[in-house]
Amino acid sequence: KVSSLTFTPSEVAQAFSHFSYWATGQKCLICDLQGVFEKEKNMLRLSDPVIHYRNKATKYGKTYRGYKGIATFFDTHEC
């Protein structure tokens, strides 16, 4: 018998952020995602990302914090 797993939209966004860090070889993190969950379609539309780069000095918008932003995410993230 196959059972299904259920995740909240917040858990999906957190997992995506964590995945983005490992998928880029720990070079960047996509976080602070906003989204809308469409229950009828079982679809989560994510938008408004912040991308923190580990080794970039260039600022990418008002919320960009570089490595400090990555560290802050993982200080509060639970796997």
C-alpha positions as CSV (number, residue, x, y, z in Angstrom):
1,K,0.0,0.0,0.0
2,V,1.3,3.5,-0.9
3,S,0.5,6.3,1.4
4,S,0.7,10.0,0.6
5,L,2.8,12.6,2.3
6,T,1.3,16.0,3.2
7,F,3.4,19.2,3.5
8,T,2.3,22.7,4.3
9,P,3.1,25.5,1.9
10,S,5.5,26.9,4.4
11,E,7.3,23.5,4.7
12,V,7.6,23.4,0.9
13,A,9.1,26.9,0.7
14,Q,11.6,26.0,3.5
15,A,12.6,22.8,1.8
16,F,13.1,24.7,-1.5
17,S,15.3,27.2,0.1
18,H,17.4,24.5,1.7
19,F,17.6,22.6,-1.6
20,S,18.7,25.8,-3.4
21,Y,21.7,26.0,-1.2
22,W,22.9,22.4,-1.7
23,A,22.0,22.4,-5.4
24,T,24.3,25.4,-6.0
25,G,27.2,23.8,-4.2
26,Q,26.6,26.1,-1.2
27,K,27.1,29.2,-3.3
28,C,23.7,30.8,-2.9
29,L,20.4,30.5,-1.1
30,I,16.9,31.4,-2.5
31,C,14.7,32.4,0.5
32,D,12.1,34.7,1.8
33,L,9.6,33.2,-0.6
34,Q,6.0,34.4,-0.7
35,G,3.3,32.3,-2.3
36,V,-0.2,31.4,-3.0
37,F,-1.5,27.9,-2.6
38,E,-4.3,26.9,-5.1
39,K,-6.0,24.0,-3.3
40,E,-8.1,23.0,-6.3
41,K,-5.0,22.4,-8.4
42,N,-2.8,21.4,-5.5
43,M,-0.3,24.0,-6.7
44,L,1.9,26.4,-4.8
45,R,3.1,29.4,-6.7
46,L,6.2,31.0,-5.2
47,S,7.3,34.6,-5.8
48,D,9.3,37.5,-4.5
49,P,12.5,35.6,-3.8
50,V,15.6,36.9,-2.1
51,I,18.9,35.4,-3.4
52,H,21.9,35.5,-1.1
53,Y,25.3,34.7,-2.6
54,R,28.1,33.5,-0.4
55,N,31.0,35.2,-2.1
56,K,29.5,38.2,-4.0
57,A,30.2,41.7,-2.9
58,T,27.6,43.1,-5.2
59,K,24.3,43.9,-3.6
60,Y,21.1,42.4,-5.1
61,G,18.3,44.6,-3.8
62,K,17.4,46.0,-0.4
63,T,17.0,42.7,1.3
64,Y,20.3,41.2,0.1
65,R,22.6,40.2,3.0
66,G,25.1,37.8,1.3
67,Y,26.6,35.2,3.6
68,K,25.0,36.8,6.6
69,G,21.6,36.1,5.1
70,I,22.5,32.5,4.5
71,A,23.7,32.1,8.1
72,T,20.6,33.7,9.4
73,F,18.4,31.3,7.4
74,F,20.2,28.3,8.8
75,D,20.1,29.6,12.3
76,T,16.3,29.4,12.2
77,H,15.8,26.6,9.7
78,E,14.8,23.1,11.0
79,C,15.2,20.1,8.7
